[in-house]
Amino acid sequence: MLKKVVFNFVAALFFAGNVFSQQPIQGTIVDSKTKSPIPYASIKVNNKKIQSVANANGKFFLSSDLFSIQDTLLISCVGYIPKSVPVKIISGSPVIKLDAVIYQLTAVDIKSKGNEDYPYELFSELCKKYREFGEIEHARGYYSFLSHYDEIPLEIIEGYFNGEVSCKNGISQLSLKNGRIGLNPNAFYSLNTTDLLSHFSPFSLSGNPNIPSSPGNFSFHRLKKLYEARVIRTSVENGYKECVVQFLARKDTTMLFSGSAWINRSEKTIEKLEYSINVNDFDYLRPALKGDKTDSIKITLGFTFDNTNKEHPAVSHVSLEYSLLYTSLRLSNTIKITSEANLLFYDYMNPFPGIFPAGLIEEQDNDYQKISCLPYDSLFWSSPGIILQSDKQKLFIDFFRTHGVQINFSKSIDSIAGSNYTRWSPNSDVSFSKIFGRPPKSGDLTSAPGVKPSEKQFGDIPSEIICKILINPFVMADSLHLTSVTLLNKNDSYYFLGRSLKATTFINLTFDLYEQKRREIIAECNEVNKNHKLTLEELQLIYSNGLKQLNDTIKIFQAETENGTNRQELARWYNAISKKTRIDRSELVQNMIIEDTGLPKSNNNKSTKKDK
């Protein structure tokens, strides 16, 4: 009996420890002296890759599948001494305190280097080192953007991306995985902020012609000619030998950033770059609304590096802050807008699964259009991400829920920013004007907005209704979770056979055939999932085969309906599609029959041919 009690006690301890190890950690990182929260500190497990990042309020969340009770967390942030915390001593909602690096100007230390060129030499040598790290790596990225004026929210954007990143060139590519927007529709739109972040090259000698150059874009002699450099802060406390080098452009120019570099001299690494500039005009921040103006623009751009692997450092955090004066022609007023953006990279070499078809999202003109194409995914946004929402983000979201527009915060979607695509809907027909804007005049096929080429340029192709089936896979608990949507490209589609309800029916039935195939693809994926976990390779194969079958079906549909001019065949195809999909376009089809014959005929939408 005693043995049984001892066994049960030991077992209870084992299971209790096991349960404890499975609990997520949600804590706060603060300054040890001021007790102020430390924003954007990184949290690593066993000093490996970044697993979580503190939000603007210093709060972080670490999912239980990312660590065990034997692990150690490394907490770090530029300007603070890194701290290791064993998981086994963490309980509840821990408050982790970091000691700030104590800086002091030590002129003796600077002069001991022997020459006044020391700041240039130190920075230039490290820039050479970081230019060698030009190999592109793939990483996941989280993007947050907030914009306001007079404390009134203007925009919030949240997005997860696949990034192609290198120290030398910064961000080569950002491919949206999922995103959502809150918007005040009465003011400034920041359509392309991610372009500004991704086009800045921190160490490339060529730089970017559309963005002012920074100290890291120059060789030693050129750097010395263009900038005044000096060490403004140093620290040798506890062996943490760090300095801050300041660079001031020698001329007041709109083509050069000024700023500072945080350098760890012991490790010979650059921890952070922070640059700023004042301009009156900036290509990336021009108004989206015609007639509006921007002026008095102040921009601050930051790059933070993860030097855990000193032989292969990585970009971990890109930040952007700007303020500007915005003059609205429609509202006849000028307001000061303040914005902040943060792009955090994590999970290097483990990107999100790509979206099908590849390249569809990237070809959109701006962040709004990209996000508008994506289907809402409640599971994606409810699962723990790399960072918790900040208090400010929550306030903005609450504001837009009642005072603005929200995109991808729910199943409902608002169309903004002139997206090329419209989503398939069972509740509304796509009108002919969606394709052309207005119908082309007889004998003048190029006069209508939306009609780029003439009919002659297309030869024997009288119409092309461009649709896409978008599938967005997301790995959750080792299983593929799929969201999908059918899209119609209303800008690049065309129809040259005249405006009629037959044309409108043809356009909608084409759209419906794509929607029907989308459902079939998802159903086949779900069927595979019943037997075993669906793989990305299987999804790719099912998707590719489905599109091939769809292409054959579309060709038959176009031939039999004579590109939408054969009323009887259009009615027959409608019957076949509606029978399979329960899509109801009976009113459109009946009106087509009335228009084409002059009399309503109840039996005309039945065909003697066998339904497809």
MOQUIKA-V643987 format. One record per backbone hydrogen bond with DSSP energy under -1.0 kcal/mol. CO is the residue of the C=O (numbers start at 1). NH is the residue of the N-H. Records with the same first field share a line. If there is no record, write none. Layout:
BEGIN
CO=NH, NH
END
This chain:
BEGIN
1=5
2=6
3=7
4=8
5=9
6=10
7=11
8=12
9=13
10=14
11=15
12=16
13=17
14=18
15=19
16=20
17=21
20=23
25=62
27=60
28=96
29=38
30=98
31=35
36=31
41=54
42=76
43=51, 52
44=74
45=48
52=43
55=58
58=29
59=55
60=27
62=25
63=66
68=71
71=87
72=46
73=85
74=44
75=83
76=42
77=80
79=101
83=75
85=73
86=89
87=90
94=28
96=30
98=32
99=81
106=110
107=111
108=112
110=113
111=114
115=118
117=121
118=122
119=123
120=124
121=125
122=126
123=127
124=128
125=129
126=130
127=131
132=134
133=168
137=165
138=349
139=163
140=346
141=161
142=344
143=159
144=342
145=157
146=340
147=154, 155
148=338
149=152
152=149
154=184
155=147
156=182
157=145
158=180
159=143
160=177, 178
161=141
162=175
163=139
164=172, 173
165=137
166=170
168=203
170=166
173=164
175=162
178=160
180=158
181=407
182=156
183=405
184=187
189=191
191=367
192=196
193=197
194=198
195=199
208=211
213=257
214=217
215=218
219=223
220=224
221=225
222=226
223=227
226=250
228=248
230=246
233=244
234=104
235=242
236=239
237=240
239=241
240=242
241=265, 266
242=235
243=263
244=232, 233
245=261
246=230
247=259
248=228
251=253
255=213
258=276
259=247
260=274
261=245
262=271, 272
263=243
264=268, 269
269=264
271=305
272=262
273=303
274=260
275=301
276=258
277=299
279=297
282=285
289=292
293=327
295=325
297=279
298=323
299=277
300=321
301=275
302=319
303=273
304=316, 317
306=314
309=312
314=306
316=345
317=304
318=343
319=302
320=341
321=300
322=339
323=298
324=337
325=295
326=335
327=293
328=332
333=328
335=326
337=324
338=148
339=322
340=146
341=320
342=144
343=318
344=142
346=140
347=350
356=471
357=360
359=363
361=364
366=370
367=371
368=372
369=373
371=374
377=381
378=382
379=383
386=53
390=394
391=395
392=396
393=397
394=398
395=399
396=400
397=401
399=403
400=404
405=183
407=181
420=490
422=488
431=434
432=435, 436
433=437
441=444
444=447
448=451
455=458
456=459
458=461
462=496
464=494
466=489
468=487
470=485
471=356
472=483
474=481
476=479
479=476
481=474
483=472
485=470
486=424
487=468
488=422, 490
489=493
494=464
500=504
501=505
502=506
503=507
504=508
505=509
506=510
507=511
508=512
509=513
510=514
511=515
512=516
513=517
514=518
515=519
516=520
517=521
518=522
519=523
520=524
521=525
522=526
523=527
524=528
525=529
528=531, 532
535=539
536=540
537=541
538=542
539=543
540=544
541=545
542=546
543=547
544=548
545=549
546=550
547=551
548=552
549=553
550=554
551=555
552=556
553=557
554=558
555=559
556=560
557=561
558=563
561=565, 566
566=570
567=571
568=572
569=573
570=574
571=575
572=576
573=577
574=578
575=579
576=580
577=581
578=582
585=589
586=590
587=591
588=592
589=593
590=594
591=595
592=596
593=597
594=598
601=604
603=606
END
